Amino acid sequence: MASTRSTLNCIGRNTTGSNSVLKDLFGFIRARVPTDESGATFSVSMKDAIDGMEGRHVHLNVIAVGWWNDFSSTDADTGRRKTDFAIMRTRQIYEQANLGVGLVRYGVIDQADADGYHNIGSEGEADDLSDDFSMSGSGIDCFVPRTISDNDFIGISPVDGDCSKGGKSDGLIAGAIDRGGSVNTSFDEFARTFAHEIGHYLSLPHNHGSSCPSGSSRNNLMAQTRCITVDARTATSLTSSQSSDMRGHCTTNSGC
């Protein structure tokens, strides 16, 4: 296993001063292992995280739209914990694909500056958000708006997203932070949507057409939420073919 410092240097973290393993390596903005809405505790493995970055891995830019500084302090902290939970679960889900999560950076668009994109009301608005805003660097731009009022989708991403910034398919909507009507609910649903939409960006389509798939395929990560037959925490399988396709996407990075 590589050293923590060498891994942090590899993914682009500044290690000239002090570093927080939970914040700088795992990407948890609160520098704590996240809990779900019930307060249940989880464990994370530094070895697994570093091992993931020794193989193919992907960098993420998590961009909060209209809630980071606009919620009450309590709800804002819950929203950050919910986002950290999604990062943790995405890393765990992608371990089965031998794909790590590398550098996680955060961006904030306050509601006053969001031009109404804090509430995504259509697929067109979702596309416009990723066209109008972006973060520099190699990470995939994962926008997390305050709400999504269009009932036709809970997140949206191009399939096989752009390799670089500036195109029409260079970002995704990773889900609304208050899905379910409150920031305090639906942590697992939000996390599954987060990982699902990044899966789309990494070239994976839905694993079915207009009808749901059969058997265990209903609980694949790339099945739509309406198709799953188990809870959202469990419905996250990936096939070997899907895993290979994800690792081969142009935004993934070679091992540290």
C-alpha positions as CSV (number, residue, x, y, z in Angstrom):
1,M,0.0,0.0,0.0
2,A,1.3,3.5,-0.9
3,S,1.8,6.0,1.8
4,T,-1.0,8.5,2.6
5,R,1.2,11.4,1.7
6,S,2.2,10.0,-1.7
7,T,-1.4,9.2,-2.5
8,L,-2.5,12.7,-1.6
9,N,0.3,14.2,-3.7
10,C,-0.8,11.9,-6.6
11,I,-4.4,13.0,-6.6
12,G,-3.4,16.7,-6.3
13,R,-3.7,17.6,-2.6
14,N,-1.3,20.0,-1.2
15,T,0.7,18.2,1.5
16,T,3.1,21.0,2.5
17,G,1.1,21.6,5.7
18,S,-1.1,19.4,7.9
19,N,-3.7,17.2,6.3
20,S,-6.9,15.5,7.4
21,V,-7.3,11.9,6.3
22,L,-11.1,12.1,6.4
23,K,-11.3,15.4,4.5
24,D,-8.3,15.3,2.1
25,L,-8.2,11.6,1.4
26,F,-11.8,10.5,1.8
27,G,-13.3,13.8,0.6
28,F,-15.6,14.3,3.6
29,I,-16.2,18.0,3.8
30,R,-17.1,17.8,7.5
31,A,-13.9,15.8,8.2
32,R,-16.0,13.1,9.9
33,V,-17.2,9.7,8.9
34,P,-20.8,10.4,7.8
35,T,-23.9,8.8,9.4
36,D,-27.2,8.3,7.8
37,E,-30.5,10.0,8.8
38,S,-31.0,7.5,11.6
39,G,-27.6,8.3,13.0
40,A,-26.3,4.8,12.2
41,T,-22.5,4.8,12.2
42,F,-20.3,3.3,9.4
43,S,-16.7,2.4,9.1
44,V,-14.3,3.4,6.4
45,S,-11.0,1.8,5.4
46,M,-8.0,4.0,4.7
47,K,-6.4,0.9,3.0
48,D,-9.4,0.4,0.7
49,A,-9.4,4.1,-0.2
50,I,-5.7,4.1,-1.0
51,D,-5.9,0.8,-2.8
52,G,-8.7,2.2,-4.9
53,M,-6.5,5.1,-6.0
54,E,-3.7,2.7,-6.9
55,G,-5.9,1.5,-9.7
56,R,-8.1,3.4,-12.1
57,H,-9.9,6.2,-10.2
58,V,-12.1,9.2,-10.9
59,H,-12.0,12.7,-9.5
60,L,-15.2,14.5,-8.5
61,N,-16.3,18.1,-8.2
62,V,-19.4,18.4,-6.0
63,I,-21.1,21.7,-6.6
64,A,-23.9,22.7,-4.2
65,V,-26.5,24.9,-5.9
66,G,-28.7,27.2,-3.8
67,W,-28.5,25.6,-0.3
68,W,-25.0,25.5,1.1
69,N,-25.3,29.0,2.5
70,D,-29.0,29.4,2.2
71,F,-30.3,26.7,4.5
72,S,-30.4,27.1,8.2
73,S,-27.1,26.2,9.8
74,T,-28.6,22.9,11.0
75,D,-30.0,21.9,7.7
76,A,-26.8,23.1,5.9
77,D,-24.8,20.8,8.1
78,T,-27.2,17.9,7.5
79,G,-26.9,18.6,3.7
80,R,-23.1,18.4,3.9
81,R,-23.4,15.2,5.9
82,K,-25.8,13.8,3.3
83,T,-23.3,14.7,0.6
84,D,-20.4,13.1,2.5
85,F,-22.6,10.0,2.8
86,A,-23.1,9.9,-0.9
87,I,-19.3,10.1,-1.5
88,M,-18.7,7.3,1.0
89,R,-21.4,5.1,-0.6
90,T,-20.1,5.8,-4.1
91,R,-16.6,4.7,-3.1
92,Q,-18.0,1.5,-1.6
93,I,-20.2,0.8,-4.6
94,Y,-17.4,1.4,-7.1
95,E,-15.1,-0.9,-5.2
96,Q,-16.8,-3.8,-6.9
97,A,-15.8,-2.3,-10.3
98,N,-12.2,-1.9,-9.1
99,L,-12.7,1.9,-9.6
100,G,-11.5,4.3,-6.9
101,V,-12.7,7.7,-6.0
102,G,-9.8,10.1,-6.0
103,L,-9.8,13.8,-5.4
104,V,-13.1,15.3,-4.2
105,R,-13.5,19.0,-4.4
106,Y,-16.4,21.2,-3.4
107,G,-17.9,24.3,-5.1
108,V,-20.8,26.5,-3.9
109,I,-23.3,28.5,-6.0
110,D,-25.4,30.6,-3.6
111,Q,-29.1,30.9,-4.5
112,A,-28.7,34.6,-5.3
113,D,-26.1,33.7,-8.0
114,A,-27.8,30.5,-9.3
115,D,-30.1,32.2,-11.9
116,G,-32.9,30.0,-10.6
117,Y,-31.0,26.7,-11.1
118,H,-31.4,25.9,-7.4
119,N,-34.7,24.4,-8.5
120,I,-34.3,22.3,-11.6
121,G,-37.7,22.3,-13.4
122,S,-36.8,20.6,-16.7
123,E,-34.2,18.6,-18.5
124,G,-33.4,21.8,-20.4
125,E,-32.6,23.6,-17.2
126,A,-30.4,20.7,-16.0
127,D,-28.4,21.0,-19.3
128,D,-28.2,24.8,-19.0
129,L,-26.9,24.6,-15.4
130,S,-23.9,22.5,-16.5
131,D,-23.4,24.7,-19.5
132,D,-23.4,28.0,-17.4
133,F,-21.3,26.8,-14.5
134,S,-18.3,24.7,-14.1
135,M,-15.2,24.0,-11.9
136,S,-11.7,23.9,-13.3
137,G,-9.6,20.8,-13.1
138,S,-10.1,17.2,-14.2
139,G,-13.0,16.2,-11.9
140,I,-16.4,15.4,-13.1
141,D,-18.8,18.3,-12.3
142,C,-21.6,16.8,-10.1
143,F,-24.2,19.5,-9.4
144,V,-26.4,19.1,-6.3
145,P,-29.3,21.5,-6.6
146,R,-31.6,22.3,-3.7
147,T,-34.7,20.8,-5.4
148,I,-35.8,19.1,-8.6
149,S,-39.4,19.9,-9.4
150,D,-39.7,18.0,-12.6
151,N,-41.3,14.7,-11.7
152,D,-39.8,12.9,-14.7
153,F,-36.3,12.5,-13.2
154,I,-34.5,12.6,-9.9
155,G,-31.0,13.1,-11.4
156,I,-29.7,13.4,-15.0
157,S,-26.5,12.9,-16.8
158,P,-25.2,12.4,-20.3
159,V,-24.3,8.8,-21.1
160,D,-20.5,8.8,-21.9
161,G,-19.8,12.4,-20.7
162,D,-17.2,14.6,-22.2
163,C,-13.5,14.1,-21.5
164,S,-12.9,17.8,-20.8
165,K,-14.8,20.9,-19.9
166,G,-16.5,23.3,-22.3
167,G,-18.7,20.9,-24.2
168,K,-22.5,20.2,-24.0
169,S,-22.0,17.0,-22.0
170,D,-19.5,18.1,-19.3
171,G,-21.5,17.8,-16.1
172,L,-24.4,16.0,-14.4
173,I,-27.2,16.6,-11.9
174,A,-26.4,14.2,-9.1
175,G,-29.8,14.6,-7.3
176,A,-31.5,17.1,-5.2
177,I,-30.3,17.6,-1.6
178,D,-33.8,17.8,-0.3
179,R,-35.2,14.8,-2.2
180,G,-38.3,13.5,-0.4
181,G,-39.2,17.0,0.8
182,S,-36.6,17.4,3.5
183,V,-32.8,17.4,3.7
184,N,-33.1,15.1,6.7
185,T,-34.5,12.1,4.7
186,S,-33.6,9.7,1.9
187,F,-29.8,9.4,2.4
188,D,-29.6,6.1,0.7
189,E,-31.8,7.1,-2.2
190,F,-29.7,10.3,-2.7
191,A,-26.5,8.3,-2.5
192,R,-27.7,5.7,-5.1
193,T,-28.8,8.5,-7.4
194,F,-25.4,10.1,-7.0
195,A,-23.5,6.9,-7.9
196,H,-26.0,6.1,-10.7
197,E,-25.6,9.4,-12.5
198,I,-21.8,9.3,-12.3
199,G,-22.2,5.8,-13.8
200,H,-24.0,7.3,-16.7
201,Y,-21.3,9.8,-17.2
202,L,-18.8,7.0,-17.2
203,S,-20.6,5.5,-20.2
204,L,-23.2,3.3,-18.6
205,P,-26.8,3.5,-20.0
206,H,-29.8,2.1,-18.1
207,N,-29.7,-1.7,-18.1
208,H,-33.2,-1.8,-19.6
209,G,-35.5,-0.2,-22.0
210,S,-39.0,1.2,-21.3
211,S,-39.8,-1.9,-19.2
212,C,-37.9,-2.9,-16.1
213,P,-35.4,-5.8,-16.4
214,S,-36.0,-9.2,-14.9
215,G,-34.4,-11.0,-12.0
216,S,-31.4,-9.7,-10.3
217,S,-30.9,-7.1,-13.0
218,R,-33.7,-5.0,-11.4
219,N,-31.3,-4.3,-8.5
220,N,-28.3,-3.3,-10.7
221,L,-27.0,0.2,-10.0
222,M,-28.0,1.2,-13.6
223,A,-31.7,0.2,-13.2
224,Q,-34.0,3.1,-12.7
225,T,-35.3,3.6,-9.1
226,R,-38.8,2.6,-10.2
227,C,-37.5,-0.9,-11.1
228,I,-35.7,-1.9,-7.9
229,T,-37.2,-4.6,-5.6
230,V,-34.9,-4.1,-2.6
231,D,-33.9,-1.1,-0.6
232,A,-31.7,1.6,-2.2
233,R,-28.7,0.6,-0.2
234,T,-28.7,-2.9,-1.6
235,A,-29.7,-2.2,-5.2
236,T,-26.2,-1.3,-6.3
237,S,-24.7,-4.3,-8.2
238,L,-22.5,-3.9,-11.3
239,T,-21.6,-6.5,-13.9
240,S,-18.0,-7.1,-15.0
241,S,-18.8,-5.6,-18.4
242,Q,-20.2,-2.4,-16.8
243,S,-17.2,-2.2,-14.5
244,S,-14.8,-2.5,-17.5
245,D,-16.7,0.2,-19.3
246,M,-16.4,2.6,-16.4
247,R,-12.7,2.0,-15.9
248,G,-12.2,2.7,-19.6
249,H,-13.8,6.1,-19.6
250,C,-11.6,9.0,-20.6
251,T,-12.1,10.9,-17.3
252,T,-10.7,8.0,-15.2
253,N,-7.1,8.3,-14.1
254,S,-4.3,5.8,-14.0
255,G,-3.2,4.4,-10.7
256,C,-1.1,6.3,-8.1
